[in-house]
Amino acid sequence: MTSPAPTDASASRSTGQSVFDALEQLLPLVSKPIQYVGGEVNSVIKDWDDATVRWALMYPDAYEVGAPNQGVQILYEVINERPDALAERTYAVWPDLEVLMREHGVPQFTVDAHRAVGDFDVFGLSFSTELGYTNMLTALDLAGIPLLAVERGEDDPIVIAGGHAAFNPEPIADFVDAAVLGDGEEAVLLVTDIVRDWKAAGRPGGRVGLLLELAMTGSIYVPRFYDVAYLADGRIQKVAPNRPDVPWRVRKHTLMNLDEWPYPKKPLVPLAETVHERMSVEIFRGCTRGCRFCQAGMITRPVRERSITGIAEMVDNGLRRTGYEEVGLLSLSSADHSEIADIARNLADRYEDSQTSLSLPSTRVDAFNVDLANELSRNGRRSGLTFAPEGGSERMRRVINKLVSEEDLIRTVTTAYAAGWRQVKLYFMCGLPTETDEDVLQIATLAREVIKAGRQVTGRNDIRCTVSIGGFVPKPHTPFQWAAQLDHESTDARLYALRDAIRADRQYGKAIGLRYHDGRPGIIEGLLSRGDRRVGAVILQSWRDGSRFDGWSEHFSFDRWMAAAQTALSGESVDVDWYTIRERQQAEVLPWDHLDSGLDSEWLWEDWQDALAEVAVDDCRWTPCFDCGVCDQMETEIQIGPTGVVSLPMPTVPSAGAVLATP
Amino acid sequence: MARQAPDRYVAPTVQRLRLRYAKRGRLRFSSHRDFQRALERALRRAEVPMAYSAGFHPHPKVSYANSAPTGVASEAEYVELGVSATCDPEAVRAALDAALPEGLDVLDVVEARTPDFVNRLEASVWRVELPGVPHDRAVAAVTALLAADEVIVERLMKNGLRTFDARGAVLAAQCAAPSDPDTDCAILTLVVRHGTPSVRPDDVLSALRRVADLVPPKPPRVTRLAQGPLDEAGTSVVDPLAPDRAG
C-alpha cells in the first residue's frame, strides 16, 4: 500500500499538464467521484506558463471537510489575485481512490486543473489538527515527492506547513521544508516574493539557498537549520540554529486591519455535499477570553475586529456570489464582537423577507447570547442552541478560566427554553488539570437542574438537553502546555460513571442525551500535539502500517499507532506516556520554545500556577492588560469598536428577479 | 407553546417554466442531489423570482424529473420551476446558464402550458461508448441481445439485490460504424423505455455481458441524448416540450 507510485501515467506528461484523462478512468470506480473533479463556482484556473510562482494548497482531509475551510479559501484567492502567481487546491483522496491511483500511476492532483502536485513550486498544507499528518504523507508519496525533506531534489516543491498545528511543527519537522506560524495572508505573499526573486536571480544556492532566504526573514521556520540536543533522561537540552545567519527564534505572523482583507471575496461553492453547507464571514480574529485549555484563543491574539460595515459588505457580496441561503458569522466567540447587537439587528432586518438565514456559532453562556440567537432566528425554527461551559463544576471552571456560575448557566438555558428553543446542547471536557471524578459527575447534576428549570419555565415535558463531552488534550502555547494529560483508562472511567449517573436518573434521565468519545484517540492527538522531532518516526511508521484519516473514527486505529510508537521509539528513553501523561516543570525546554507565538512564557507559567490555585483572570478586551506579552512582542494591538455606526445605510436587497421578470 | 410556522406572505406561483439542461464533461460525476443544490444556488445568484413553499423551511418550487445516474452525461435532463413573477423564458435560460458552473448547461426554457409533463417522458435515447471494445464484437453482442426475448440481470438497489428483465425495455439498439477505424471504441445507441424498475444503460450492459460475454475493459462513457414521448414507430423519442411550445 505504501510503495511509491509507479510513474507510467506521468512518464510522458509535461510539467503542469492535466492528469484528468488518466484520473477520469478511475472515477466511475470510486465513491463520490464529484469530490475529485473541481469545477466549483468561483474556482479559478490560471494559465500555467503565465505564473512564475505556483502553489498547490492542501487541506489534508477529505474534500467534504477541506473544501469549506476558510483558511485555504482565503490563501487560494490572495495568491490567485497576483498576476505572477497561481494557486490550485488538493485534498486527501479516500483509500479506494488511493489504491487505484497507485495501480494506474496517477499522481496526487489538484482539483482545479488536475495538475500533478509534484509540478508546483510550493506545496502548502494547512493543519487545523495534528490528525492530518498521515494524510500529508499519503499526498507526498502519491505526488512522488520524497517524504523526507532532506532527500528532496531541486525540482521538488518546497513543502510548507501552516495552520494552528504548525505552532509545534516538530513532529513533522523531517517531512516539511518550512512552517509558517500565524495568519497566512501576508505570509503567502512574502513566500511568493522570495520564490519569485530567487527564480529571477537564477536560483542562487539551489534549494538550500531558497530555504535560507525564507529562514532569514525571521518569520518562516526551516527545521533543518536547527539542531535539537537531548539530555540523558530524554528531555530536550537545547534547540539551536546550525547556521550563523538563522535567527534563534521564529515569530508568528499577525494580520492587522481585517477590513483591508475582506477574503474570501468569492467564496467557493462546492458541488459535492460538505460539512458546512453555508457561507462564512469571519467577524473577528483572535480571542482574549483567556480560556486556559484553548490553543486557538492563545495563539491568535490580539483580538482584531472587522467593522460592522465591513461585515455587512462581506455578507452581501458573498451571498450574491454564492447563492447560499445561510450565513455563519464566524469567530472564536462571536457574541464578543463589540458591536454584535447592532450587527445582528441590522442583518436580521435586512434579510427578514428573504430566504436567507443567519447563524452565530457562538458558545458563550449568557442571556445576551440567547437574545442574539433569537434576533437571528426571527422567522426560522428554533431547534437547538449550544453553550460551552466546558467544566462540570464551578471549581473546574475557575481552573480553566471559563467564568460562568451554575446560577448563570441555569438562567441562560431557561431563557432559551422560554424563548421557544426546544433543545439545548452543552459542551464539556473531561480530563482537565486537577479534575476529580466528582467534577465530572457534577455535569449530570447540572443537566438535571437544566431540565428541571426548563420544564418549570415552559410547562412542557418535551424539552431536551444534550451533553457532549470530549477528552481534553493539552496543547502547546497554552498555560496547560505543562499539564499531564489524563490517561485514557481514567478518561473512559469518568465518562462511564457520568453515563451511568445520567441513566440512573428516572425523573430527568430520559430528557438528557449524552455524546462522548472514548479517550484513546486523544492520547494519539496528545502525542502529536506536544511531541518533538522523535515523534516523526512514529508518524512515519504508523503511516507505513496503514494509518490514514486519523480524525475519522472508522479509519483511526489506536492499536496501530501504539504499535508504531513501540517500534519507532524502541531506541529512545521516551515513550507515549512520557509525551502525554507526564507533567512538565518550568525549567524543561519545550519542543516549541524557539517558536514565538508572542505569549510570554513567564506569563504562561503564572497563568498555569493561577489555574492550579483556582484563580481566574479577566478578558483584557474590557479590562486592563495583564501582560500576556503578545501586543508588546509582536508590536500589535487590540482592534475593536465601537465604530459609531449603529444602523447601516445598507441598500435594501433588490426585489428578486427584477431583471428577469417581464413588465 | 410550540412555535407556529411564521405566518408570512408566500408569493404564489404565477408561471411555470420547464427547462432542459445538459450534464457534461467532468460534471457528469455530479449526483442528483449535487445538481439540486447547485441549481437552487444558481437560481439565487441569477435572481430568478422563485415561488416558495410555506412553512418553517420554505423551499423554492422546483420539480425534478427522471434524473440520469451519477457518472452518466446527459443532453436531456428536465426540471420545472414555479416563479412568482412572469418571466421571459429566454432571459431565464441565459441568466441561469451563466450562473451554473460550466458543464451544467441550460439549453432550453419554455413556459409550461400543458399538464402531465413527467408522464410524457416515456423513453430515453442513450449513447454508450465502449473504449477498448471492437466494433464487430459489439455488433455481435447487440444482435444476440435483440434476438433474446428476455435477459435477466441483477442490480443492487436501496432495498437489496433485485432481479429483473433488461431486454423488454430495449426498444432499439444499434452499433454505429466507428468514426476512427484504428481505435477500438464501439458506440451503441439504445432506446430504452422507462418503467419500474427502470432499466438503465448499465443494466443493458449487464445484459450484453450475459448474452454475449461482452466485458468492456475500460469504464464505458454513457450519455443520455434525449428523453420524451415515443414516436409513432415506437423506436425513438420526440421533443417533450413540443406541446408547450405549440400551446
Contacts between the chains, C-beta under 8 A, distances in Angstrom:
chain1	res1	chain2	res2	distance
A	20	B	26	7.1
A	24	B	26	7.6
A	25	B	218	6.2
A	25	B	219	6.1
A	27	B	29	5.8
A	27	B	71	7.2
A	28	B	71	5.1
A	28	B	219	4.1
A	29	B	219	7.0
A	32	B	31	8.0
A	33	B	29	4.1
A	33	B	70	7.3
A	33	B	71	6.6
A	34	B	29	4.8
A	34	B	30	5.1
A	34	B	31	6.5
A	34	B	34	5.4
A	34	B	70	7.6
A	36	B	29	7.8
A	37	B	26	4.0
A	37	B	27	6.9
A	37	B	29	5.3
A	38	B	26	7.2
A	39	B	26	5.8
A	39	B	27	5.7
A	39	B	101	5.1
A	39	B	102	6.7
A	39	B	103	5.9
A	40	B	101	6.9
A	41	B	38	7.9
A	41	B	41	7.4
A	41	B	42	7.9
A	41	B	45	7.7
A	41	B	99	8.0
A	41	B	101	5.4
A	269	B	38	7.8
A	269	B	41	5.9
A	271	B	27	7.1
A	271	B	30	5.3
A	271	B	34	4.8
A	271	B	37	7.4
A	271	B	38	5.6
A	271	B	101	7.0
A	272	B	34	6.2
A	273	B	33	6.8
A	273	B	34	7.2
A	273	B	37	7.2
A	277	B	37	7.6
A	319	B	44	7.7
A	320	B	45	7.0
A	321	B	45	7.2
A	322	B	41	6.6
A	322	B	45	7.2
A	323	B	40	7.4
A	323	B	41	3.3
A	323	B	42	6.2
A	323	B	43	7.2
A	323	B	44	3.7
A	323	B	45	4.0
A	323	B	99	7.4
A	324	B	41	6.5
A	324	B	44	7.8
A	325	B	40	7.7
A	325	B	41	8.0
A	325	B	44	7.0
A	353	B	8	7.8
A	355	B	44	8.0
A	355	B	52	6.5
A	355	B	58	5.9
A	355	B	60	7.7
A	379	B	6	4.9
A	379	B	8	6.7
A	380	B	56	7.0
A	381	B	3	7.3
A	381	B	56	4.4
A	381	B	57	7.1
A	382	B	3	6.3
A	420	B	1	7.0
A	420	B	3	4.7
A	458	B	1	6.5
A	459	B	1	7.6
A	460	B	1	7.1
A	654	B	47	7.4
A	655	B	49	7.9
A	656	B	47	5.1
A	656	B	48	7.5
A	656	B	49	5.0
A	656	B	50	7.3
A	657	B	47	5.3
A	657	B	48	5.7
A	657	B	49	2.7
A	657	B	50	7.8
A	657	B	83	7.3
A	657	B	84	7.6
A	657	B	85	5.5
A	657	B	87	7.0
A	658	B	47	7.3
A	659	B	47	6.3
A	659	B	91	7.7
A	659	B	95	7.5
A	660	B	46	7.4
A	660	B	47	6.7
A	660	B	48	5.9
A	660	B	49	6.6
A	660	B	85	7.8
A	660	B	87	4.9
A	660	B	88	7.0
A	660	B	91	5.2
A	660	B	92	5.7
A	660	B	95	6.0
A	661	B	49	5.6
A	661	B	85	3.7
A	661	B	86	6.3
A	661	B	87	5.6
A	662	B	86	5.4
A	662	B	87	6.2
A	662	B	88	5.0
A	662	B	91	7.9
